[in-house]
Amino acid sequence: MEAIVRVLWSILLIPIGVYLGFTALLLVFQSSFVYFPERELELTPAAIGLSHEEVRFESADGLKLHGWFVQAENPRGTILYCHGNAGNISHRMESIRIFYGLQMNTFIFDYRGYGQSEGKPSEVGTYRDVEAAWLYLVNSRKLSTEEIVVFGQSLGGPIAAWSAKNNTPRALIIESSFTSIPDVGADVYPFFPIRWISRFKYQTMKYIRQADCPILVVHSVEDELISFKHGKKLFEAAAEPKEFLEIRGGHNDGFFVSGETYIRGLNSFLSKYFRGGD
């Protein structure tokens, strides 16, 4: 009997060990699950026929950051673009093209550890980076806050929402984002104690509630990485005036797959707060 018990215990300890081992990996290597930076810039806006200005600016903790300012013809405003967790600014050419077509300047920058920006990414660090980008537009380019739309895609969503709650831009656009990192983790790993062990918060829903500006939430019903329910919850949490734009396609290509539906939706929202627009 004792031999049987020992065998049963040894069998039971295998899945327990695997579970604890994977939980430990999630705890220790969290940063690797959140950030996927690339250093090399593969393209510049010149590749899509647009001129741009190289921008070097500094974070509050002394890191040198890099971005591009793309000037539109007869611009009606400026988009401060916070990109997602993978790649760098050189992988966002289609978004820059769309914003240019909407007569919006684009200031797109890399977080610390991405592209030509110094340092290593962290949650607090990305907030410092977007604040430095905001201050560049307001102090160096002398833009009014009424001229700026903060736009966040995926991981850029909480970063943009954080900026909006602290700075009150003309508008905030959140695309393909999530309510919080622990919520996403619980979706992906429902049998692991993600909410207890997550060091990253990125509380988009908390920040969007505190943003005092018009808000557009964009999300695809076919998003395979961030469930559509996240977009709906963000929309519900936002105060009026607010709009929701439902698109099609995957997490990274929904804006492209949706084509004119996406572009018309952005233009309709922007036209309520800026002059012009075709």
Residue pairs with C-beta under 8 A, 6 or more apart in sequence:
19 191
19 192
22 192
23 192
23 193
23 197
26 33
26 185
26 189
26 192
26 194
26 197
27 197
30 197
30 198
30 199
30 200
31 121
31 122
34 85
34 121
34 155
34 181
34 200
35 85
35 113
35 121
36 85
36 86
36 87
37 86
37 87
37 88
37 111
37 113
37 114
37 115
37 121
38 86
38 87
38 88
38 91
38 114
38 115
39 88
39 114
39 115
39 116
40 88
40 90
41 88
41 89
41 90
41 115
41 116
42 90
42 91
43 90
43 93
44 52
44 68
44 90
45 51
45 52
45 68
45 70
45 93
45 96
46 52
47 93
48 93
48 96
48 97
50 70
50 96
50 97
50 100
51 70
51 71
52 68
52 69
52 70
52 71
53 68
53 69
53 70
53 71
54 66
54 68
55 66
55 67
55 68
55 69
55 107
55 109
55 136
56 64
56 65
56 66
57 64
57 65
57 67
57 109
57 132
57 133
57 135
57 136
57 140
58 64
58 65
58 132
59 65
59 112
59 119
59 125
59 128
59 129
59 131
59 132
60 128
60 131
60 132
61 125
61 128
63 112
63 117
63 118
63 119
63 125
63 129
64 117
64 118
65 109
65 110
65 111
65 112
65 117
65 118
65 129
65 132
65 133
66 89
66 109
66 110
66 115
66 116
66 117
67 89
67 107
67 108
67 109
67 110
67 133
67 136
68 89
68 96
68 106
68 107
68 108
68 109
69 105
69 106
69 107
69 141
70 96
70 99
70 100
70 105
70 106
70 107
70 108
71 105
72 99
72 100
72 102
72 103
72 104
72 105
72 106
73 103
74 103
74 276
75 103
75 104
75 105
76 103
76 104
76 270
76 274
76 275
76 276
76 277
77 104
77 105
77 147
77 148
77 149
77 170
77 270
77 273
77 274
78 104
78 105
78 106
78 107
78 137
78 143
78 147
78 148
78 149
79 99
79 104
79 105
79 106
79 107
79 148
79 149
79 150
79 151
80 107
80 130
80 133
80 134
80 137
80 148
80 149
80 150
80 151
80 160
80 163
80 169
81 92
81 95
81 96
81 99
81 106
81 107
81 108
81 109
81 151
81 153
81 156
82 130
82 150
82 151
82 152
82 153
82 156
82 157
82 159
82 160
82 163
83 89
83 91
83 92
83 108
83 110
83 153
83 154
83 155
83 156
84 153
84 154
84 155
84 156
84 176
84 252
85 154
85 155
87 114
88 110
88 114
88 115
89 108
89 109
89 110
89 114
89 115
90 115
92 108
94 255
94 256
95 106
95 108
95 153
95 255
96 106
96 108
98 255
98 262
98 263
98 266
99 105
99 106
100 106
101 263
102 263
102 266
102 267
102 270
102 277
103 276
103 277
103 278
104 149
104 270
104 274
107 133
107 136
107 137
109 117
109 129
109 133
110 116
110 117
111 117
111 121
111 125
111 126
111 129
111 159
112 118
112 119
112 120
112 121
112 122
112 125
112 126
112 128
112 129
113 119
113 120
113 121
113 125
114 121
117 129
119 125
123 200
123 201
123 202
126 159
127 159
127 162
127 163
129 159
130 150
130 159
130 160
130 162
130 163
131 163
131 166
131 167
134 148
134 150
134 163
134 167
137 143
137 148
138 145
138 148
145 167
145 168
145 169
145 170
146 170
147 170
148 169
148 170
149 169
149 170
149 171
149 172
149 173
149 270
150 160
150 163
150 164
150 167
150 169
150 171
150 172
150 173
151 160
151 172
151 173
151 175
152 158
152 159
152 160
152 161
152 172
152 173
152 174
152 175
152 177
153 175
153 176
153 177
154 175
154 176
154 177
154 178
154 225
154 226
154 251
155 177
155 202
156 177
157 174
157 175
157 176
157 177
157 178
157 204
157 234
158 177
158 178
158 180
158 202
158 203
158 204
158 207
159 202
160 172
160 173
160 174
161 172
161 174
161 204
161 207
161 208
161 211
162 207
163 169
164 172
164 207
164 208
164 211
164 213
164 215
165 207
165 208
165 210
165 211
165 212
168 211
168 212
168 213
169 213
170 213
170 214
170 273
170 274
171 213
171 214
171 215
171 216
171 269
171 270
171 273
172 208
172 211
172 213
172 214
172 215
172 216
173 215
173 216
173 217
173 218
173 266
173 269
174 204
174 208
174 215
174 216
174 217
174 218
174 231
174 234
175 217
175 218
175 219
175 255
176 218
176 219
176 220
176 223
176 226
176 231
176 251
176 254
177 204
177 219
177 226
177 230
177 231
177 234
178 184
178 202
178 204
178 226
178 230
179 203
179 204
179 205
179 230
179 233
179 234
179 237
180 201
180 202
180 203
180 204
180 205
180 206
181 198
181 200
181 201
181 202
182 194
182 195
182 198
182 200
182 201
183 230
184 226
184 230
185 192
185 194
185 195
185 198
186 194
186 195
187 227
188 194
204 234
205 233
205 234
205 237
208 215
208 234
208 237
208 238
209 237
209 238
209 239
211 238
211 239
212 239
214 241
214 242
214 243
214 269
214 272
214 273
215 238
215 239
215 241
215 242
215 243
216 242
216 243
216 244
216 245
216 265
216 266
216 269
217 231
217 234
217 235
217 238
217 242
217 243
217 244
217 245
218 231
218 244
218 245
218 247
218 255
218 262
218 265
218 266
219 226
219 228
219 230
219 231
219 232
219 244
219 245
219 246
219 247
219 254
220 228
220 246
220 247
220 248
220 249
220 250
220 251
220 254
220 257
220 258
221 228
221 246
221 247
221 248
222 248
222 249
222 250
222 254
223 231
223 250
223 251
223 254
224 250
224 251
225 250
225 251
226 251
231 244
232 244
235 242
235 244
243 269
245 262
245 265
245 266
245 269
247 254
247 255
247 257
247 258
247 261
247 262
247 265
248 254
248 257
248 258
248 261
249 255
249 256
249 257
249 258
250 257
254 262
255 262
256 262
267 277
267 278
270 277
271 277
